[in-house]
Amino acid sequence: MNTHRIRVGIDVGGTFTDAVAVDATTLELLGQVKVPTSHHHEDGVAHGIVEALDRLLEQTGCAPADVAFLAHGTTQATNALLEGDVATVGLIGIGTGPAAVLTRRLAALGKLELAPGKRLPLAYAHVADPQDTAAVRSAVEELKGEGTQVLVASQPFSVDRPEGEQAVLDAARPYGLPMTAAHEITSLYGLHKRTRTAVVNAAILPRMLATADLVDASITKAGVTAPLMVMRCDGGVMALGEMRRRPLLTVLSGPAAGVAGALMQERVSEGVFLETGGTSTDISVVRRGKVAVRHATILGKTSYLSALDVRTVGVGGGSMVRIGEGRVTGVGPRSAHIAGLPYACFASADQLRDARVDTVRPMDGDPADYAVLDAAGGRFAVTMTCAANALGRVPEGDFARCDPESARAAIAPLAAVLGTDVATAAARILDAGIDRVKTVVDAMIRDYRLDKDTAILVGGGGGAASVTPHLAETSGMEGRIARHNEVISPIGVALALVREQIERIVPGATQEQILAVRAEAERAVVAQGAAAEGVEVEVTVDPQTNTVRAVATGATELRTQDRSHRADDTERLRAAAASLKTDPAAVHVLAGTAAHTVYGTETRRRLRPARRPIRIVDVDGVVRHHAADARVETTTAAGAPEVLARLVGESTSYGDGGVRAPALRLLLGSRIADLSGVLDPQPLLALAHSELRTRAADEPVVAVLEVRS
């Protein structure tokens, strides 16, 4: 019997359910399995999840009691919305006078289009006084008569005064329907957007509750005692109880699992993650060690759902080549999978005998310019994977690797039609394929102001080798394929941190109010199982929108990773120098803790002050943070309040745009506390004090400050 404690990640896809077991200490991949997703089983996708878990435990020799962490990601919520397979929502609007006018307009949410010809099934009823129990129950009876399966209560300004919505839910409770109040889904102002987000959440609630109950019961029956977690759309996981309340957080969580894997396994601190499947590539950004998140667009409307900013391009490993007038005119969006054709490069020499190029329409209505090979063994698609293998872009052992000779034989007939050699034809295919991908990558680099000198391209998914290496080569950026790229999504699920985001609109927020939002986020992740000692909270205060946002993350156990290899001083210096694009001899150690070292150099500029760029490198030799010009100072937890007050005072900018405190980061113990989201000096110092409150007086603290212009 194996003695490993394992973290299990299960990714429920449209076709397959993938599961991995990761050593809870070393984070080494111990096992992986793939089973068909059980859409049509009486227990739905829950059956496939349990089947995958059983096979995984058998493969790794682990017992259910060895599972320290179990999480799954699912496309179920997304698919329900895309397919229009949702519950009828009963919306109870609350208010009198002008408020009644506003809430009655919410009945128009029934016009939201889910899928072509399918609208959101919504019934509306109005209650003037939420304390009038008889009126509320009459409204519920009316809604039930119209087929309501789930209730939502909404009232103007419920963010500040939630009592009305709560009273409606209390009065409706005897009816046994799933219920939610708009203020429970988001605490941001905007009645229409807040209610729309709550209604969409409610529409998928019954289905998600049924699945959650089945999965929970099944893994308990299997003997797993670790609490079940569910992947969120912002790259973290949440407790099952939280998913029961807000299933909408699982919408768009598919791409989030992959980038979580890149972040946790590949330790990416600045770069673009490209998850390439057979048909498409999902592109997302990691900036300063964090996934890029924004309010998602759902059903064509903006929502208050914070989700990974992922942009999808219809180019994948199976994308078919299009030709015309003796040249490659494009690649995709149709793939070999959609066309029901095998990849030419995986065919044998005998199957490709007498191959000739023809063009077809993969689906009715498609242009008839997709290239195929008609050969002795049948019809084959010429794909991005064929071209990548022919050019030697697919590494040994990769999921998409084939015999290079077979790949060249697959490209040769097309090269003859194009009047060129195999290598040139393959390069033209890849050029055409990555053209749209590059446009999106360039836009995201601009949008998030990534430093092109330090940003890297990381490829995940089974089709990674068909896109990322060629894009890196042609763009001049550093690029690599993630380890175990074909299961990067379930790895991301297995390694993801518990996450919670609290947003409040607080005009002129005081430091006490900011600290209160921070504390609320911290309590929320601890309540979901995160170890309190390891919770990190990032706070952002946006003075333009008066929004205070706190994002808390934490592991369900304190990770004491026992990795066999740590980068030595020379390796870490070399990593810093490479990132700084300078000679190691010009790089100096400025400060450090047991977990991080700060390296710096100096760049002199004619007639302008010298710059002091820095890099923070962790014990594994990964650059965790970079700054073009920074001030670094070491102190202790006891001395930090006085030192930080002085540093912040000296580095705060004053101008027409108002007061701008420096971007401050503190190196504390094993982590980097990012306080850069706060512009006001006093709340900034208050947050710094809250980070220091549990530290031993003599513990080293490194402050890294960047002056804002």
C-alpha positions as CSV (number, residue, x, y, z in Angstrom):
1,M,0.0,0.0,0.0
2,N,1.3,3.5,-0.9
3,T,1.8,5.9,2.0
4,H,1.5,9.1,0.0
5,R,-1.0,11.8,1.0
6,I,-2.4,12.9,-2.3
7,R,-4.3,15.8,-3.8
8,V,-6.8,14.8,-6.4
9,G,-8.0,17.0,-9.2
10,I,-10.8,16.0,-11.5
11,D,-11.7,17.9,-14.7
12,V,-15.1,17.1,-16.2
13,G,-15.0,17.9,-19.9
14,G,-17.6,17.7,-22.6
15,T,-16.3,14.3,-23.8
16,F,-13.9,13.0,-21.2
17,T,-13.4,13.3,-17.4
18,D,-9.7,13.5,-16.5
19,A,-8.3,12.9,-13.1
20,V,-4.9,13.2,-11.6
21,A,-3.2,12.4,-8.2
22,V,-0.5,14.8,-7.0
23,D,1.8,14.1,-4.1
24,A,0.6,16.6,-1.4
25,T,4.1,17.3,-0.2
26,T,6.3,17.2,-3.4
27,L,3.5,18.1,-5.8
28,E,4.8,15.3,-8.1
29,L,2.3,13.8,-10.5
30,L,1.6,10.2,-9.3
31,G,-1.2,9.1,-11.6
32,Q,-3.6,10.1,-14.3
33,V,-6.8,8.5,-15.7
34,K,-9.3,9.4,-18.4
35,V,-12.9,8.1,-18.4
36,P,-15.9,9.1,-20.7
37,T,-18.0,11.9,-19.2
38,S,-21.2,10.3,-18.0
39,H,-23.8,12.8,-19.2
40,H,-26.4,10.1,-19.8
41,H,-26.0,8.1,-16.7
42,E,-28.8,8.3,-14.1
43,D,-26.4,10.0,-11.7
44,G,-25.1,12.4,-14.5
45,V,-21.5,13.6,-14.4
46,A,-21.3,12.4,-10.7
47,H,-20.9,8.8,-11.9
48,G,-17.9,9.6,-14.1
49,I,-16.3,11.6,-11.2
50,V,-16.5,8.6,-8.9
51,E,-15.4,6.2,-11.6
52,A,-12.3,8.4,-12.3
53,L,-11.5,8.5,-8.5
54,D,-11.8,4.7,-8.1
55,R,-9.5,4.1,-11.0
56,L,-7.0,6.7,-9.8
57,L,-6.8,5.2,-6.3
58,E,-6.3,1.7,-7.8
59,Q,-3.6,3.0,-10.2
60,T,-1.6,4.8,-7.4
61,G,-2.2,2.2,-4.7
62,C,-3.7,4.8,-2.4
63,A,-6.6,4.3,-0.1
64,P,-9.6,6.8,0.2
65,A,-8.1,7.9,3.6
66,D,-4.9,9.0,1.8
67,V,-6.8,11.8,-0.1
68,A,-5.9,15.0,1.6
69,F,-7.7,17.3,-0.9
70,L,-10.3,16.5,-3.6
71,A,-11.6,19.1,-6.1
72,H,-13.4,18.9,-9.4
73,G,-13.9,21.4,-12.2
74,T,-17.0,21.1,-14.4
75,T,-18.4,22.6,-17.6
76,Q,-21.9,21.7,-16.4
77,A,-23.0,25.3,-15.5
78,T,-21.5,26.7,-18.8
79,N,-23.2,24.0,-20.9
80,A,-26.5,24.5,-19.1
81,L,-26.5,28.1,-20.1
82,L,-25.3,27.5,-23.7
83,E,-27.9,24.8,-24.2
84,G,-30.7,26.7,-22.5
85,D,-31.2,23.7,-20.1
86,V,-32.1,25.8,-17.0
87,A,-34.8,26.0,-14.3
88,T,-37.7,28.4,-14.4
89,V,-36.9,31.4,-12.2
90,G,-39.5,33.1,-10.1
91,L,-38.4,36.7,-9.5
92,I,-40.0,38.6,-6.6
93,G,-39.5,42.4,-7.0
94,I,-39.8,44.5,-3.8
95,G,-40.8,48.2,-3.4
96,T,-43.3,51.0,-3.5
97,G,-43.3,54.3,-5.3
98,P,-40.2,54.9,-7.5
99,A,-38.6,51.7,-6.2
100,A,-41.6,49.7,-7.6
101,V,-41.1,51.2,-11.0
102,L,-37.5,50.1,-11.0
103,T,-38.1,46.6,-9.9
104,R,-41.1,46.0,-12.2
105,R,-38.8,46.6,-15.1
106,L,-36.8,43.6,-14.0
107,A,-39.5,41.4,-15.6
108,A,-37.8,42.1,-18.9
109,L,-35.0,39.7,-17.8
110,G,-37.2,37.0,-19.3
111,K,-36.1,38.3,-22.7
112,L,-32.5,37.2,-22.1
113,E,-31.5,34.8,-24.9
114,L,-29.8,31.6,-23.7
115,A,-29.5,29.8,-27.1
116,P,-31.0,30.5,-30.5
117,G,-34.8,30.4,-30.0
118,K,-34.5,29.8,-26.2
119,R,-35.1,32.6,-23.7
120,L,-34.5,32.6,-19.9
121,P,-37.7,31.1,-18.4
122,L,-38.7,33.8,-15.9
123,A,-41.9,34.6,-14.0
124,Y,-42.3,37.9,-12.2
125,A,-44.3,38.9,-9.1
126,H,-44.3,42.0,-7.1
127,V,-44.5,42.6,-3.3
128,A,-44.9,46.2,-1.9
129,D,-44.1,45.4,1.7
130,P,-41.5,42.6,2.3
131,Q,-42.7,42.2,5.9
132,D,-46.2,41.3,4.7
133,T,-46.0,37.5,5.0
134,A,-49.4,36.9,3.4
135,A,-48.5,39.0,0.4
136,V,-45.2,37.3,-0.1
137,R,-46.8,33.8,0.1
138,S,-49.5,34.9,-2.4
139,A,-46.7,36.0,-4.8
140,V,-44.9,32.6,-4.3
141,E,-48.2,30.8,-5.1
142,E,-48.6,32.9,-8.2
143,L,-45.1,32.1,-9.3
144,K,-45.4,28.4,-8.6
145,G,-48.5,28.4,-10.8
146,E,-46.3,29.6,-13.6
147,G,-43.9,26.7,-13.1
148,T,-41.3,28.4,-10.9
149,Q,-38.6,26.0,-9.7
150,V,-36.3,28.5,-7.9
151,L,-36.9,31.9,-6.3
152,V,-34.9,35.2,-6.4
153,A,-35.8,38.2,-4.2
154,S,-34.5,41.7,-5.4
155,Q,-34.9,45.2,-3.9
156,P,-33.2,48.5,-4.7
157,F,-30.3,49.3,-2.4
158,S,-30.4,45.8,-0.8
159,V,-26.6,46.0,-0.7
160,D,-27.0,48.5,2.2
161,R,-30.3,47.3,3.5
162,P,-30.7,43.5,2.9
163,E,-33.5,43.1,5.4
164,G,-36.3,43.3,2.8
165,E,-34.9,40.5,0.6
166,Q,-34.2,38.4,3.6
167,A,-37.7,38.8,4.9
168,V,-39.1,37.6,1.6
169,L,-36.9,34.5,1.6
170,D,-37.9,33.8,5.2
171,A,-41.6,34.0,4.3
172,A,-41.2,31.8,1.2
173,R,-39.1,29.1,3.0
174,P,-42.0,26.8,3.8
175,Y,-42.5,26.1,0.1
176,G,-39.2,24.2,-0.1
177,L,-37.9,25.9,-3.2
178,P,-34.2,26.7,-3.7
179,M,-33.9,30.5,-3.0
180,T,-31.4,33.3,-3.3
181,A,-31.4,37.0,-2.6
182,A,-29.7,39.4,-5.0
183,H,-27.5,40.9,-2.3
184,E,-26.0,37.5,-1.5
185,I,-24.6,37.1,-5.1
186,T,-22.8,40.5,-5.2
187,S,-22.5,43.5,-3.0
188,L,-22.0,46.0,-5.8
189,Y,-24.6,48.7,-6.7
190,G,-26.6,48.5,-9.9
191,L,-30.0,47.0,-9.4
192,H,-30.4,45.6,-13.0
193,K,-27.0,44.1,-13.3
194,R,-27.1,42.7,-9.7
195,T,-30.5,41.1,-10.3
196,R,-29.5,39.7,-13.7
197,T,-26.4,38.1,-12.2
198,A,-28.6,36.6,-9.4
199,V,-31.3,35.4,-11.8
200,V,-28.7,33.6,-14.0
201,N,-27.2,32.0,-10.9
202,A,-30.7,30.8,-9.9
203,A,-31.4,29.4,-13.3
204,I,-28.7,26.8,-12.9
205,L,-29.1,26.3,-9.1
206,P,-31.4,23.2,-9.0
207,R,-29.3,21.3,-11.5
208,M,-26.1,22.1,-9.8
209,L,-27.5,21.3,-6.4
210,A,-28.6,17.8,-7.6
211,T,-25.1,17.1,-9.0
212,A,-23.4,18.5,-5.9
213,D,-25.5,16.2,-3.6
214,L,-24.8,13.1,-5.8
215,V,-21.0,13.7,-5.9
216,D,-20.8,14.5,-2.2
217,A,-22.8,11.4,-1.3
218,S,-20.7,9.2,-3.7
219,I,-17.3,10.3,-2.4
220,T,-18.4,9.9,1.2
221,K,-19.7,6.4,0.4
222,A,-16.3,5.7,-1.2
223,G,-14.6,6.5,2.1
224,V,-13.0,9.9,1.3
225,T,-13.0,12.1,4.3
226,A,-11.4,15.2,2.7
227,P,-14.0,17.9,2.0
228,L,-15.0,18.2,-1.7
229,M,-14.0,21.5,-3.4
230,V,-15.2,22.9,-6.7
231,M,-13.3,24.9,-9.3
232,R,-14.2,28.6,-9.6
233,C,-14.0,30.7,-12.7
234,D,-11.3,32.9,-11.2
235,G,-8.7,30.2,-10.8
236,G,-9.4,29.2,-7.2
237,V,-11.6,26.5,-5.5
238,M,-14.5,26.9,-3.2
239,A,-16.2,24.6,-0.6
240,L,-19.2,22.6,-1.8
241,G,-21.5,24.6,0.5
242,E,-20.4,27.8,-1.2
243,M,-21.0,26.3,-4.7
244,R,-24.6,25.3,-3.5
245,R,-25.1,29.0,-2.8
246,R,-23.4,30.5,-5.9
247,P,-23.2,27.9,-8.7
248,L,-22.6,30.8,-11.1
249,L,-19.0,30.9,-9.9
250,T,-18.4,27.6,-11.8
251,V,-19.4,29.1,-15.1
252,L,-16.3,29.6,-17.4
253,S,-14.2,27.6,-14.9
254,G,-12.9,25.2,-17.6
255,P,-10.1,27.6,-18.8
256,A,-9.4,28.7,-15.2
257,A,-8.3,25.2,-14.3
258,G,-5.5,25.2,-16.9
259,V,-4.1,28.6,-16.0
260,A,-4.2,27.6,-12.3
261,G,-2.0,24.6,-13.3
262,A,0.4,26.9,-15.1
263,L,0.5,29.2,-12.1
264,M,1.0,26.5,-9.4
265,Q,3.0,23.9,-11.3
266,E,5.0,26.0,-13.7
267,R,5.5,28.9,-11.3
268,V,4.8,31.4,-14.0
269,S,5.0,35.0,-12.6
270,E,4.6,37.0,-15.8
271,G,3.4,35.6,-19.1
272,V,0.7,34.3,-21.4
273,F,-0.8,30.9,-21.0
274,L,-2.2,29.2,-24.1
275,E,-4.3,26.1,-23.5
276,T,-4.6,24.3,-26.9
277,G,-7.1,21.5,-27.5
278,G,-8.1,19.9,-30.8
279,T,-10.3,22.8,-32.0
280,S,-9.4,25.9,-30.1
281,T,-6.9,27.8,-28.0
282,D,-7.8,29.6,-24.7
283,I,-5.5,32.5,-24.0
284,S,-5.1,34.0,-20.6
285,V,-2.6,36.2,-18.7
286,V,-0.5,35.8,-15.5
287,R,0.7,39.1,-14.3
288,R,3.0,39.5,-11.3
289,G,2.2,36.0,-10.1
290,K,-1.6,36.4,-10.4
291,V,-4.2,35.4,-13.0
292,A,-5.8,38.3,-14.8
293,V,-9.5,38.5,-13.8
294,R,-12.4,40.8,-15.0
295,H,-16.2,40.9,-14.8
296,A,-17.4,38.3,-17.2
297,T,-19.8,38.7,-20.0
298,I,-22.7,36.1,-19.7
299,L,-25.4,35.8,-22.3
300,G,-24.1,38.8,-24.1
301,K,-24.3,41.1,-21.0
302,T,-21.7,42.2,-18.5
303,S,-22.2,40.6,-15.1
304,Y,-20.8,41.0,-11.6
305,L,-19.1,37.6,-11.9
306,S,-15.3,38.0,-11.6
307,A,-13.9,35.4,-14.0
308,L,-10.6,34.7,-15.7
309,D,-10.0,37.0,-18.6
310,V,-9.8,34.2,-21.3
311,R,-10.0,34.9,-25.0
312,T,-10.6,32.0,-27.3
313,V,-9.3,31.5,-30.9
314,G,-10.6,28.8,-33.1
315,V,-7.2,27.2,-33.8
316,G,-6.1,23.9,-32.2
317,G,-4.0,20.9,-32.8
318,G,-6.6,19.3,-35.0
319,S,-7.4,22.5,-37.0
320,M,-7.6,21.7,-40.8
321,V,-5.6,23.5,-43.4
322,R,-7.4,25.6,-46.1
323,I,-5.9,26.2,-49.5
324,G,-6.6,28.1,-52.7
325,E,-4.8,29.4,-55.8
326,G,-1.7,27.4,-54.9
327,R,-1.2,28.8,-51.3
328,V,-2.3,28.2,-47.7
329,T,-5.2,30.7,-47.2
330,G,-5.9,29.8,-43.5
331,V,-6.3,27.3,-40.8
332,G,-9.5,26.3,-39.0
333,P,-12.0,27.0,-37.6
334,R,-13.0,23.4,-38.5
335,S,-11.0,20.6,-36.9
336,A,-10.4,17.0,-37.9
337,H,-12.6,16.1,-34.8
338,I,-15.6,18.0,-36.2
339,A,-15.0,16.6,-39.7
340,G,-14.8,13.0,-38.3
341,L,-11.4,12.5,-40.0
342,P,-8.1,11.0,-38.6
343,Y,-4.9,13.2,-38.5
344,A,-2.7,12.4,-41.6
345,C,0.5,12.4,-39.5
346,F,-0.7,9.4,-37.3
347,A,-1.3,7.3,-40.4
348,S,1.2,4.6,-41.4
349,A,3.3,4.8,-44.6
350,D,1.1,2.1,-46.1
351,Q,-2.1,4.0,-45.3
352,L,-0.7,7.2,-46.9
353,R,0.3,5.3,-50.1
354,D,-0.8,7.1,-53.4
355,A,-2.0,10.1,-51.4
356,R,-3.4,13.0,-53.4
357,V,-4.8,16.3,-52.2
358,D,-8.4,17.1,-52.4
359,T,-10.6,19.9,-50.8
360,V,-13.8,19.3,-48.9
361,R,-16.6,21.0,-46.9
362,P,-16.3,19.5,-43.4
363,M,-19.8,20.6,-42.5
364,D,-22.8,21.8,-44.5
365,G,-22.4,25.5,-45.2
366,D,-18.6,25.5,-44.9
367,P,-16.4,26.7,-47.8
368,A,-15.1,23.8,-49.9
369,D,-11.4,24.7,-49.4
370,Y,-10.3,22.4,-46.5
371,A,-7.4,20.2,-47.6
372,V,-7.6,16.4,-47.1
373,L,-5.5,13.5,-48.4
374,D,-7.3,10.7,-50.2
375,A,-5.0,7.7,-49.9
376,A,-4.8,3.9,-49.9
377,G,-5.9,3.9,-46.3
378,G,-8.8,6.3,-46.7
379,R,-9.3,10.0,-46.2
380,F,-7.1,12.0,-43.7
381,A,-7.1,15.6,-42.5
382,V,-3.9,17.7,-42.8
383,T,-3.7,19.5,-39.4
384,M,-1.6,21.9,-37.3
385,T,-0.3,18.8,-35.5
386,C,0.9,17.3,-38.7
387,A,2.8,20.5,-39.6
388,A,4.3,20.9,-36.1
389,N,5.6,17.3,-36.2
390,A,7.0,17.7,-39.7
391,L,9.0,20.8,-38.4
392,G,10.2,19.0,-35.3
393,R,8.3,21.3,-33.0
394,V,6.8,18.5,-30.9
395,P,9.0,17.3,-28.1
396,E,9.8,13.6,-27.4
397,G,7.2,12.1,-25.2
398,D,4.5,14.7,-25.9
399,F,0.9,13.7,-26.2
400,A,0.8,14.9,-29.8
401,R,4.2,13.4,-30.9
402,C,4.3,11.2,-34.0
403,D,7.0,9.7,-36.1
404,P,8.5,12.8,-37.9
405,E,8.8,10.7,-41.1
406,S,5.1,10.0,-41.1
407,A,4.5,13.8,-40.5
408,R,6.7,14.7,-43.5
409,A,4.9,12.1,-45.6
410,A,1.6,13.7,-44.6
411,I,2.7,17.2,-45.6
412,A,4.6,16.1,-48.8
413,P,1.5,15.9,-51.2
414,L,0.3,19.3,-50.0
415,A,3.8,20.8,-50.5
416,A,3.8,19.5,-54.1
417,V,0.5,21.3,-54.7
418,L,1.9,24.5,-53.2
419,G,5.1,24.1,-55.3
420,T,7.5,24.1,-52.4
421,D,9.3,21.7,-50.0
422,V,7.9,20.0,-46.9
423,A,9.6,22.3,-44.4
424,T,8.3,25.5,-46.1
425,A,4.8,24.1,-46.5
426,A,4.7,23.1,-42.8
427,A,6.0,26.5,-41.8
428,R,3.3,28.2,-43.9
429,I,0.6,26.1,-42.2
430,L,1.8,27.1,-38.7
431,D,2.2,30.7,-39.7
432,A,-1.4,30.8,-40.9
433,G,-2.5,29.0,-37.8
434,I,-0.8,31.2,-35.2
435,D,-1.7,34.5,-37.0
436,R,-4.9,35.0,-35.1
437,V,-3.4,33.6,-31.9
438,K,-0.6,36.2,-32.1
439,T,-3.1,39.0,-32.6
440,V,-4.8,38.1,-29.4
441,V,-1.6,37.5,-27.5
442,D,-0.3,40.9,-28.5
443,A,-3.5,42.6,-27.5
444,M,-3.4,40.9,-24.0
445,I,0.2,41.9,-23.5
446,R,-0.8,45.5,-24.3
447,D,-4.0,45.4,-22.2
448,Y,-2.1,44.1,-19.1
449,R,1.1,46.0,-19.8
450,L,3.2,42.9,-19.6
451,D,7.0,43.4,-19.9
452,K,7.8,41.6,-23.1
453,D,11.4,41.1,-22.0
454,T,10.3,39.1,-19.0
455,A,7.0,37.6,-20.1
456,I,7.0,34.0,-21.3
457,L,4.6,31.9,-23.3
458,V,3.5,28.7,-21.7
459,G,1.6,26.1,-23.6
460,G,-0.9,23.6,-22.1
461,G,-3.4,21.1,-23.4
462,G,-2.9,18.2,-25.7
463,G,-2.4,20.4,-28.7
464,A,0.2,22.8,-27.1
465,A,3.0,21.8,-29.4
466,S,1.1,22.9,-32.5
467,V,0.9,26.5,-31.3
468,T,3.2,27.6,-28.6
469,P,6.7,26.6,-29.9
470,H,6.1,28.2,-33.3
471,L,4.6,31.4,-31.8
472,A,7.6,31.7,-29.5
473,E,10.0,31.2,-32.4
474,T,8.3,33.8,-34.7
475,S,7.6,36.4,-32.0
476,G,11.0,36.3,-30.4
477,M,9.5,35.6,-26.9
478,E,10.6,32.8,-24.6
479,G,8.2,29.9,-24.7
480,R,7.8,26.4,-23.3
481,I,5.3,23.6,-23.1
482,A,4.1,22.9,-19.5
483,R,5.1,19.6,-18.0
484,H,2.2,17.0,-18.3
485,N,0.6,19.5,-20.7
486,E,-2.2,17.1,-21.7
487,V,-3.5,17.0,-18.0
488,I,-2.7,20.6,-17.0
489,S,-6.3,21.3,-16.2
490,P,-6.9,18.6,-13.6
491,I,-3.4,19.4,-12.2
492,G,-4.6,23.0,-11.8
493,V,-7.7,21.7,-10.0
494,A,-5.6,19.5,-7.7
495,L,-3.2,22.4,-6.9
496,A,-5.7,25.3,-6.7
497,L,-6.0,27.4,-3.6
498,V,-9.3,28.2,-1.8
499,R,-10.2,31.6,-3.0
500,E,-12.8,34.3,-2.1
501,Q,-13.4,37.8,-3.4
502,I,-15.3,40.4,-1.5
503,E,-16.2,43.7,-3.2
504,R,-17.8,46.7,-1.5
505,I,-18.6,50.1,-2.8
506,V,-17.5,52.4,0.0
507,P,-17.2,56.2,-1.0
508,G,-14.1,57.7,0.8
509,A,-13.3,54.4,2.5
510,T,-11.6,54.8,5.8
511,Q,-8.8,52.5,6.9
512,E,-11.2,50.7,9.3
513,Q,-13.6,50.0,6.5
514,I,-10.8,48.7,4.2
515,L,-9.5,46.5,7.0
516,A,-13.1,45.2,7.6
517,V,-13.4,44.1,3.9
518,R,-10.0,42.4,4.2
519,A,-11.0,40.6,7.4
520,E,-14.3,39.5,5.8
521,A,-12.4,37.9,2.8
522,E,-9.9,36.2,5.2
523,R,-12.7,34.8,7.3
524,A,-14.5,33.5,4.2
525,V,-11.6,31.3,3.0
526,V,-10.9,30.0,6.5
527,A,-14.5,29.1,6.8
528,Q,-14.1,27.0,3.6
529,G,-11.2,25.1,5.0
530,A,-8.1,27.2,4.3
531,A,-5.4,27.0,7.0
532,A,-5.6,30.4,8.8
533,E,-1.8,30.7,9.1
534,G,-1.2,30.6,5.4
535,V,-4.0,32.9,4.1
536,E,-2.9,35.7,1.8
537,V,-5.1,38.7,1.1
538,E,-4.6,41.2,-1.7
539,V,-6.6,44.5,-1.2
540,T,-7.3,47.0,-4.0
541,V,-9.0,50.3,-3.5
542,D,-10.2,52.0,-6.7
543,P,-10.9,55.7,-6.0
544,Q,-12.6,56.2,-9.3
545,T,-15.4,53.7,-8.6
546,N,-15.1,53.8,-4.8
547,T,-14.7,50.0,-4.9
548,V,-12.8,48.2,-2.1
549,R,-11.9,44.7,-3.3
550,A,-10.2,42.0,-1.2
551,V,-9.1,38.7,-2.7
552,A,-8.1,36.0,-0.1
553,T,-6.4,32.8,-1.0
554,G,-5.2,29.9,1.1
555,A,-4.4,26.2,1.0
556,T,-6.5,23.6,2.9
557,E,-3.3,22.5,4.6
558,L,-0.1,24.3,5.4
559,R,2.2,23.1,2.6
560,T,5.6,22.0,3.8
561,Q,7.0,21.0,0.4
562,D,10.0,18.8,0.6
563,R,11.5,19.2,-2.8
564,S,14.7,17.4,-3.6
565,H,16.2,20.2,-5.5
566,R,16.5,23.8,-4.6
567,A,18.3,26.3,-6.8
568,D,21.7,27.3,-5.4
569,D,23.0,30.8,-5.1
570,T,24.6,30.7,-8.6
571,E,21.4,29.4,-10.3
572,R,19.3,32.1,-8.6
573,L,21.8,34.8,-9.6
574,R,21.8,33.5,-13.1
575,A,18.0,33.6,-13.3
576,A,17.9,37.2,-12.0
577,A,20.7,38.3,-14.5
578,A,18.9,36.7,-17.4
579,S,15.6,38.4,-16.5
580,L,17.5,41.7,-16.0
581,K,19.2,41.2,-19.4
582,T,22.6,42.0,-17.9
583,D,25.9,40.3,-16.9
584,P,25.7,38.4,-13.6
585,A,28.7,40.4,-12.5
586,A,26.6,43.5,-12.5
587,V,23.9,42.0,-10.4
588,H,23.9,42.3,-6.6
589,V,22.0,40.7,-3.7
590,L,20.0,43.6,-2.1
591,A,18.0,41.7,0.6
592,G,16.4,38.4,1.3
593,T,14.3,36.1,3.5
594,A,14.5,32.3,3.8
595,A,12.1,32.0,0.8
596,H,13.1,34.9,-1.5
597,T,16.2,36.8,-2.6
598,V,16.0,40.4,-4.0
599,Y,18.6,41.0,-6.8
600,G,19.3,44.4,-8.3
601,T,21.4,46.3,-10.7
602,E,21.7,49.9,-11.9
603,T,21.1,51.4,-15.3
604,R,22.5,54.9,-15.9
605,R,20.7,57.2,-18.4
606,R,22.0,60.3,-19.9
607,L,20.7,63.5,-18.2
608,R,18.2,61.5,-16.2
609,P,18.3,59.8,-12.8
610,A,19.7,56.3,-12.7
611,R,17.2,53.4,-12.5
612,R,17.5,50.5,-10.1
613,P,15.6,47.5,-11.5
614,I,15.1,44.5,-9.2
615,R,14.1,40.9,-9.4
616,I,12.7,38.8,-6.6
617,V,13.7,35.1,-7.0
618,D,12.4,32.2,-4.9
619,V,14.2,29.2,-3.7
620,D,13.4,27.2,-6.8
621,G,15.1,29.9,-9.0
622,V,11.8,31.3,-10.3
623,V,11.5,35.1,-10.8
624,R,8.4,35.9,-8.7
625,H,8.4,39.7,-9.2
626,H,10.2,42.3,-11.2
627,A,10.2,46.1,-11.1
628,A,11.8,48.5,-13.5
629,D,12.9,50.9,-10.6
630,A,12.5,50.1,-6.9
631,R,13.7,50.9,-3.5
632,V,14.6,48.0,-1.1
633,E,15.0,48.1,2.6
634,T,15.4,45.3,5.3
635,T,14.0,45.7,8.8
636,T,12.3,43.4,11.4
637,A,8.6,42.9,12.3
638,A,9.1,45.0,15.4
639,G,10.9,47.9,13.5
640,A,8.8,47.7,10.4
641,P,6.0,50.2,11.4
642,E,8.4,53.0,11.9
643,V,10.5,52.1,8.9
644,L,7.5,51.8,6.6
645,A,6.0,55.1,7.8
646,R,9.3,56.8,6.8
647,L,9.6,54.9,3.5
648,V,6.0,55.5,2.5
649,G,6.2,59.2,3.5
650,E,9.4,59.7,1.4
651,S,8.0,57.8,-1.6
652,T,4.4,59.2,-1.8
653,S,3.7,61.3,-4.9
654,Y,1.4,64.4,-4.8
655,G,0.0,66.1,-7.9
656,D,-3.2,67.0,-9.9
657,G,-4.2,63.3,-9.8
658,G,-4.2,63.3,-6.0
659,V,-2.1,61.5,-3.5
660,R,-0.4,58.3,-4.7
661,A,1.4,56.1,-2.2
662,P,4.1,53.8,-3.6
663,A,3.4,50.3,-4.7
664,L,4.5,48.3,-1.6
665,R,5.3,44.6,-1.3
666,L,6.6,43.0,1.8
667,L,8.7,39.8,1.9
668,L,7.4,38.0,5.0
669,G,8.4,34.4,5.8
670,S,7.5,32.2,2.8
671,R,5.5,34.8,0.9
672,I,5.3,38.1,-0.8
673,A,2.5,40.3,0.6
674,D,1.3,42.5,-2.2
675,L,-0.1,45.8,-1.0
676,S,0.2,47.6,-4.3
677,G,-3.5,48.0,-4.8
678,V,-3.8,50.8,-2.2
679,L,-3.1,54.4,-3.2
680,D,-3.8,56.2,0.1
681,P,-0.8,56.2,2.6
682,Q,-2.8,55.7,5.8
683,P,-4.8,52.6,4.8
684,L,-1.6,51.3,3.1
685,L,0.2,51.5,6.4
686,A,-2.8,50.0,8.3
687,L,-2.8,47.0,5.9
688,A,0.9,46.6,6.4
689,H,0.4,46.5,10.2
690,S,-2.3,43.8,9.8
691,E,0.2,41.7,7.8
692,L,2.8,42.1,10.6
693,R,0.6,41.5,13.6
694,T,1.3,37.7,14.0
695,R,5.0,37.9,13.2
696,A,7.8,37.4,15.8
697,A,9.4,40.7,16.7
698,D,12.9,39.7,15.3
699,E,11.6,38.2,12.1
700,P,13.2,39.8,9.0
701,V,11.0,41.9,6.8
702,V,12.0,43.2,3.4
703,A,10.1,46.2,1.9
704,V,10.1,46.7,-1.9
705,L,8.6,50.1,-3.0
706,E,8.0,51.4,-6.4
707,V,7.2,55.1,-6.7
708,R,4.1,55.9,-8.8
709,S,4.4,58.7,-11.3
